[in-house]
Amino acid sequence: MPSSGGYGDPIKRGPEKVLSDVLDGFTNLEAAERDYGVAVDAARTAALRAGHAVTAGR
């Protein structure tokens, strides 16, 4: 589950902001991948987000 009651699609949250949340302890790497489609490396982030777009019908 994304880490707060924010608004908008979590998959559209900037990867740098998700990384900041990980570093600040608001979320973890597993949740970042699962909920935000963000990984430590850019290629994996692109693959995760492409997968989210397919499953969400985008």
Phi, psi and omega in degrees: 000135176304156196280352177204180182275039180297188181235161178088174181284120181302331182291342179269357179293135181302133180305325180293327178287322177295317177300319177299319177297321177297311182296330179273358176083012180281337177211180179232174184298320179299313179293325178300317178292311185292311189269328185246351182066036181239132177236173182294326179252148187297323180295318179293321177301314180300317180295317179298315182291326176297320177295321178295320180296322180292314183288335180269357180076025180273000000 
